[in-house]
């Protein structure tokens, strides 16, 4: 009902609309209309009411609700089904349960805050309420499990591109899953999957972006878009652009393969040509990051001159 009332307001071109007219359109009592309008006000919508005139929507909250994110989103798959929460443990956990129960590709899970947000290797992801974008997305690509890392790189391109479009900040990608602005981490991506021997059942892409978090509340070395820009960023606007970019990149991935993704990743790379140290499970290597290969592995040129293809590991920039 709330979304139907919002739709009436949005199609009224800023004009007042009477409670009687709303009740007639929705075939509910005027008391029910008033009750839902009061609920919308509690959720942060600014609704002006004048006796004998009616109601008018004058402001919307910067909250990642299904109603706000889906309004004029324009995607065909990504975000067509949205679940939004005030707070939860982990959006990735919720998305995995939805994926297991058959939720369609493109289903998105948002939360205003997380108590158990996590990054790669089980690391904690700070998720202060109402400050960031905490999103998990279900995809069902028809690929082998060994190709799943490509989804992370594809997602990183979408995040960096969306940040650039909305803020003009020079967002760049640090392999495999970090987005940096001016050398500071503003986003992490966690890709988890369920697979059989030769095929992926589903992939859950977890994306955490520090949008309007004050720097003193962030881990050392991290930043937010607000701290780098010097002003508040619309989370709804950035989220919508991000979902559109993911849909665009995913379409390219399915239609043309990984080659275009590799090209775009190179254009947005923070680290190519830089000296790096990579900490893998069983060893440490050092050299120059020179490329990513056709499978998404980082190519490091060792001091011996030989290339090493790294499929997983933590990268440290060596200055």
C-alpha positions as CSV (number, residue, x, y, z in Angstrom):
1,X,0.0,0.0,0.0
2,X,2.8,2.5,0.9
3,X,4.4,2.0,-2.6
4,X,1.0,2.7,-4.2
5,X,0.5,5.9,-2.3
6,X,4.1,7.0,-3.2
7,X,3.3,6.3,-6.8
8,X,0.2,8.5,-6.7
9,X,2.3,11.3,-5.2
10,X,5.1,10.9,-7.8
11,X,2.6,11.1,-10.7
12,X,0.9,14.2,-9.4
13,X,3.7,16.5,-10.5
14,X,4.1,18.1,-7.1
15,X,0.5,19.1,-6.9
16,X,-1.7,18.5,-3.8
17,X,-3.9,15.5,-3.9
18,X,-6.8,15.0,-1.6
19,X,-7.1,12.1,0.8
20,X,-10.5,11.4,-0.7
21,X,-9.0,11.0,-4.2
22,X,-6.3,8.7,-2.9
23,X,-8.8,6.6,-1.1
24,X,-11.0,6.3,-4.2
25,X,-8.0,5.3,-6.4
26,X,-6.9,2.7,-3.9
27,X,-10.4,1.7,-2.8
28,X,-9.6,2.0,0.9
29,X,-10.9,4.3,3.6
30,X,-9.6,7.8,4.2
31,X,-8.5,6.6,7.7
32,X,-6.4,3.9,6.1
33,X,-4.8,6.5,3.8
34,X,-4.0,8.7,6.8
35,X,-2.5,5.7,8.6
36,X,-0.2,4.9,5.7
37,X,0.8,8.5,5.2
38,X,1.8,8.7,8.9
39,X,3.9,5.5,8.4
40,X,5.6,7.0,5.4
41,X,6.4,10.1,7.5
42,X,8.0,7.9,10.1
43,X,10.2,6.3,7.4
44,X,11.5,9.8,6.5
45,X,9.2,10.9,3.7
46,X,8.3,14.6,3.8
47,X,4.6,14.9,3.2
48,X,2.9,18.2,3.6
49,X,-0.8,18.1,4.5
50,X,-3.3,21.0,4.4
51,X,-6.9,20.9,5.5
52,X,-9.4,20.8,2.6
53,X,-6.6,20.7,0.1
54,X,-4.8,17.4,0.6
55,X,-1.3,16.0,0.7
56,X,1.9,16.6,-1.3
57,X,5.2,14.8,-1.3
58,X,8.0,17.3,-0.7
59,X,11.0,15.2,0.1
60,X,12.2,11.6,0.1
61,X,14.7,9.9,2.5
62,X,18.1,8.7,1.4
63,X,17.3,5.2,2.4
64,X,17.9,2.0,0.3
65,X,14.3,0.8,0.5
66,X,12.7,-1.2,-2.3
67,X,10.5,1.7,-3.2
68,X,13.3,4.2,-3.5
69,X,15.8,2.0,-5.3
70,X,13.3,0.7,-7.8
71,X,11.8,4.1,-8.7
72,X,12.9,4.9,-12.3
73,X,15.7,2.3,-12.0
74,X,15.1,1.0,-15.5
75,X,16.9,-2.3,-15.3
76,X,15.6,-5.6,-16.8
77,X,17.1,-8.1,-14.5
78,X,19.3,-6.6,-11.8
79,X,17.2,-5.3,-8.9
80,X,13.8,-6.3,-10.3
81,X,13.3,-8.0,-6.9
82,X,14.5,-6.1,-3.9
83,X,14.6,-7.0,-0.2
84,X,15.5,-4.2,2.2
85,X,16.1,-4.2,6.0
86,X,16.9,-1.7,8.7
87,X,19.6,-3.9,10.1
88,X,20.7,-7.5,9.7
89,X,23.7,-9.7,10.4
90,X,25.0,-10.1,6.9
91,X,23.3,-9.3,3.5
92,X,25.4,-12.1,2.0
93,X,23.9,-14.7,4.4
94,X,20.4,-13.5,3.6
95,X,21.1,-13.6,-0.2
96,X,22.5,-17.1,0.1
97,X,19.3,-18.3,1.8
98,X,17.2,-16.6,-0.9
99,X,19.3,-18.2,-3.6
100,X,18.9,-21.6,-2.1
101,X,15.2,-21.2,-2.0
102,X,15.0,-20.3,-5.7
103,X,15.0,-16.5,-5.8
104,X,15.6,-15.3,-9.4
105,X,18.8,-13.9,-10.8
106,X,19.1,-10.2,-10.1
107,X,17.5,-10.4,-6.7
108,X,19.1,-7.7,-4.5
109,X,19.3,-7.5,-0.7
110,X,20.0,-4.2,1.1
111,X,20.4,-3.3,4.7
112,X,20.8,0.1,6.3
113,X,23.3,-1.5,8.7
114,X,25.0,-4.9,9.4
115,X,26.1,-6.4,12.7
116,X,28.2,-9.1,11.1
117,X,29.3,-7.6,7.8
118,X,32.3,-9.4,6.4
119,X,35.0,-9.1,3.8
120,X,37.4,-11.6,2.3
121,X,39.0,-14.2,4.6
122,X,36.4,-13.6,7.2
123,X,37.5,-10.1,8.0
124,X,35.0,-7.7,9.5
125,X,33.4,-5.0,7.4
126,X,32.4,-1.9,9.3
127,X,28.7,-1.2,8.4
128,X,27.4,1.9,10.4
129,X,23.7,2.3,9.9
130,X,22.5,4.7,7.3
131,X,26.0,5.6,6.1
132,X,27.0,3.1,3.4
133,X,25.7,0.8,0.7
134,X,25.5,-2.8,1.9
135,X,24.3,-4.8,-1.0
136,X,24.2,-8.5,-1.9
137,X,23.2,-9.6,-5.4
138,X,22.2,-13.0,-6.7
139,X,23.5,-14.1,-10.1
140,X,23.2,-17.4,-11.8
141,X,25.8,-17.4,-14.6
142,X,26.2,-20.5,-16.7
143,X,29.9,-20.9,-16.1
144,X,32.4,-23.3,-14.5
145,X,33.4,-22.7,-10.9
146,X,36.9,-21.9,-12.0
147,X,35.6,-18.8,-13.8
148,X,33.8,-17.3,-10.8
149,X,36.7,-14.8,-10.0
150,X,35.7,-13.1,-13.3
151,X,32.5,-12.1,-11.6
152,X,34.4,-10.2,-8.9
153,X,36.4,-8.3,-11.5
154,X,33.3,-7.5,-13.5
155,X,31.6,-6.2,-10.3
156,X,34.7,-4.0,-9.5
157,X,34.4,-2.3,-12.9
158,X,30.7,-1.6,-12.2
159,X,31.4,-0.1,-8.8
160,X,34.4,2.1,-10.0
161,X,32.4,3.3,-13.0
162,X,29.3,4.1,-10.9
163,X,31.3,6.1,-8.4
164,X,33.0,8.0,-11.2
165,X,29.7,8.8,-12.9
166,X,27.9,10.0,-9.7
167,X,30.8,11.8,-7.9
168,X,33.5,12.4,-10.5
169,X,36.0,10.9,-8.0
170,X,38.9,9.0,-9.6
171,X,37.8,5.5,-8.4
172,X,40.3,2.7,-9.3
173,X,40.5,-1.0,-8.8
174,X,43.1,-2.8,-6.6
175,X,43.1,-6.5,-7.5
176,X,41.1,-8.5,-6.8
177,X,38.3,-6.8,-4.9
178,X,39.0,-3.3,-3.6
179,X,38.0,0.1,-4.9
180,X,40.3,2.9,-4.0
181,X,39.9,6.7,-4.3
182,X,43.1,8.7,-4.0
183,X,44.8,5.6,-2.7
184,X,42.3,5.0,0.1
185,X,39.9,2.0,0.2
186,X,36.3,3.0,-0.1
187,X,34.7,-0.3,-1.2
188,X,35.2,-4.1,-0.8
189,X,33.6,-6.9,-2.8
190,X,33.0,-10.4,-1.5
191,X,32.0,-13.0,-4.0
192,X,30.6,-16.3,-2.7
193,X,29.2,-19.2,-4.7
194,X,27.4,-22.5,-4.6
195,X,28.6,-24.9,-7.3
196,X,28.5,-28.5,-8.4
197,X,31.5,-30.2,-10.1
198,X,31.3,-28.5,-13.5
199,X,28.8,-25.7,-13.0
200,X,27.9,-22.7,-10.8
201,X,24.5,-22.9,-9.2
202,X,24.6,-19.3,-8.1
203,X,26.9,-16.5,-7.1
204,X,26.3,-13.9,-4.4
205,X,28.1,-10.7,-4.9
206,X,28.5,-8.7,-1.6
207,X,29.4,-5.0,-2.1
208,X,30.1,-2.7,0.8
209,X,30.7,1.0,-0.1
210,X,31.7,3.6,2.5
211,X,29.5,6.5,1.2
212,X,28.8,9.0,3.9
213,X,30.8,7.6,6.9
214,X,32.9,10.1,8.7
215,X,36.6,9.2,8.5
216,X,37.1,8.9,12.2
217,X,34.6,6.0,12.2
218,X,36.5,4.1,9.5
219,X,39.4,1.6,9.8
220,X,43.0,2.9,9.3
221,X,43.7,3.4,5.6
222,X,40.0,3.5,4.6
223,X,38.0,6.5,3.4
224,X,34.5,7.3,2.4
225,X,33.2,9.0,-0.7
226,X,32.1,11.9,1.6
227,X,35.6,12.3,3.1
228,X,37.2,12.3,-0.4
229,X,34.6,14.5,-2.0
230,X,34.1,16.9,0.9
231,X,30.3,16.6,0.7
232,X,27.4,14.1,1.2
233,X,26.6,11.7,-1.6
234,X,23.1,10.4,-2.4
235,X,23.1,6.7,-1.6
236,X,20.0,6.1,-3.6
237,X,21.4,7.8,-6.7
238,X,24.7,5.9,-6.4
239,X,22.9,2.6,-5.8
240,X,20.7,3.0,-8.9
241,X,23.7,3.8,-11.0
242,X,25.6,0.8,-9.6
243,X,22.7,-1.6,-10.4
244,X,22.6,-0.3,-13.9
245,X,26.3,-0.7,-14.4
246,X,26.3,-4.2,-13.0
247,X,23.5,-5.1,-15.5
248,X,25.5,-3.6,-18.3
249,X,28.7,-5.3,-17.4
250,X,27.0,-8.6,-16.8
251,X,25.3,-8.4,-20.2
252,X,28.7,-7.9,-21.9
253,X,30.1,-10.8,-19.9
254,X,27.4,-13.2,-21.1
255,X,27.3,-11.9,-24.7
256,X,30.9,-11.3,-25.4
257,X,32.9,-13.2,-22.8
258,X,35.7,-11.9,-20.6
259,X,37.8,-10.0,-23.1
260,X,36.1,-6.7,-22.9
261,X,36.0,-7.0,-19.1
262,X,39.8,-7.4,-19.1
263,X,40.3,-4.3,-21.3
264,X,38.1,-2.1,-19.0
265,X,39.8,-3.5,-15.9
266,X,43.2,-2.5,-17.2
267,X,41.9,1.0,-17.8
268,X,40.7,1.3,-14.2
269,X,43.6,-0.5,-12.5
270,X,45.3,1.2,-9.6
271,X,48.3,-1.1,-9.7
272,X,49.5,-2.1,-13.1
273,X,53.1,-1.1,-13.5
274,X,53.5,-0.8,-9.7
275,X,55.7,-2.9,-7.5
276,X,53.7,-5.3,-5.3
277,X,54.1,-8.0,-2.7
278,X,51.5,-10.7,-2.8
279,X,50.8,-12.9,0.2
280,X,49.4,-16.2,-0.9
281,X,48.4,-19.2,1.3
282,X,51.7,-21.0,0.9
283,X,54.2,-18.3,-0.2
284,X,55.0,-14.6,-0.7
285,X,56.1,-13.2,-4.0
286,X,57.3,-9.7,-5.0
287,X,57.6,-8.0,-8.3
288,X,55.7,-5.7,-10.7
289,X,52.0,-6.1,-11.4
290,X,51.9,-6.1,-15.2
291,X,48.5,-7.5,-16.2
292,X,45.6,-9.8,-15.6
293,X,45.3,-12.9,-17.7
294,X,42.3,-14.3,-19.6
295,X,41.1,-16.1,-16.4
296,X,41.3,-13.0,-14.2
297,X,44.6,-13.9,-12.4
298,X,47.1,-11.2,-11.6
299,X,50.3,-11.4,-13.6
300,X,53.3,-10.4,-11.5
301,X,56.7,-10.1,-13.2
302,X,59.3,-11.4,-10.7
303,X,62.7,-9.8,-10.4
304,X,64.0,-12.9,-12.3
305,X,62.0,-11.7,-15.2
306,X,59.6,-14.6,-15.1
307,X,55.8,-14.0,-14.8
308,X,53.8,-15.5,-11.9
309,X,50.1,-15.9,-12.3
310,X,48.4,-15.3,-9.0
311,X,44.8,-16.6,-8.6
312,X,44.3,-15.6,-5.0
313,X,46.1,-13.5,-2.4
314,X,46.5,-10.2,-0.6
315,X,48.3,-7.5,-2.5
316,X,50.4,-4.9,-0.8
317,X,51.8,-2.0,-2.7
318,X,55.5,-1.6,-2.3
319,X,56.7,2.0,-2.3
